[in-house]
């Protein structure tokens, strides 16, 4: 079967990976480079964690995600994952971090609970006067997204896939599984998969009733010199508590300390607009992390990177078959950790034409 895939983020790359393993003929089209620094699955490292708040279906599915990554590492011959653990920090009753911990309890996942003094002794960048407790899940950590994309591209080329980078798709004929490129070239296939992330609505504007696009940014930081060792041995932080939806990826394997916060996001009907960080944007992000971090004014912003995501109202993944085209969106900023598993499931759905099972799995309704 000939399959064209539009969008080479983690969902598109993983779909191409598994379809190639099944023996299909793959054409992968990406409007930028691979990795694309402007895409939702760009950047240097992303978090994978078992804590999922009240989304128990996704918490159960995380085992399949880890298994799928292991299959990918086996094919690539290298692992791009650091199991540094995942920390949650609760500042007040009922905050995001507490909801994540309650989810771990319901799933009967083991973790280590720390009172503020214990947590600050272990992680001296924390201010123990500003939070109620912390907890450490020893399973989870950082996926190195840029390295993953580069190696998957190389693997696909070795398997004979046609890869077109810096190639923009202007229009899609969903019925005939064909696309028109900006130079008016037409590419037809037996099946078309669109994994274009925040650019999906440019090809399928009618899906605006299902998908919303947001812009966000992350800031890379240099901590005070006396805290560098503490951070170099720190886990990822799934939620800092309070109201910011703040999270942290630690400096690990040569990748820097990264801060991000859900509260920083804004609506972005045009995913190409406002992609240069605004003056002071990194400092605005930095200030969201005090509390629970002490001495936050001593951290230096070294880089700010913007990103664009698709979201759904219920924060679940999205898929829809339109003619001979399958549109898939790994929605709501939490898609990367499931990326390898999503590719396997999409490829299997194309092989079996079982769209209903795929949709249930993507919505975490089958586990």
Secondary structure as UniProt FT lines:
FT   STRAND          2..6
FT   HELIX           10..21
FT   TURN            22..23
FT   STRAND          25..29
FT   TURN            37..38
FT   TURN            40..41
FT   STRAND          46..49
FT   TURN            53..54
FT   HELIX           56..76
FT   STRAND          81..82
FT   STRAND          86..90
FT   TURN            93..94
FT   HELIX           96..106
FT   TURN            107..108
FT   STRAND          112..115
FT   HELIX           116..122
FT   TURN            124..125
FT   HELIX           128..130
FT   STRAND          133..137
FT   STRAND          140..143
FT   HELIX           145..158
FT   TURN            159..160
FT   STRAND          162..164
FT   STRAND          169..173
FT   TURN            174..177
FT   STRAND          178..181
FT   TURN            182..183
FT   STRAND          186..188
FT   STRAND          191..194
FT   HELIX           197..199
FT   HELIX           200..203
FT   HELIX           205..209
FT   STRAND          212..222
FT   HELIX           225..227
FT   HELIX           228..232
FT   STRAND          236..239
FT   TURN            242..243
FT   STRAND          246..249
FT   TURN            253..254
FT   STRAND          257..261
FT   HELIX           262..264
FT   STRAND          266..267
FT   TURN            271..274
FT   TURN            279..280
FT   HELIX           281..287
FT   TURN            288..292
FT   HELIX           296..298
FT   STRAND          300..311
FT   TURN            313..314
FT   STRAND          318..322
FT   TURN            323..324
FT   STRAND          325..329
FT   TURN            332..333
FT   HELIX           336..338
FT   HELIX           339..352
FT   HELIX           355..362
FT   TURN            363..364
//
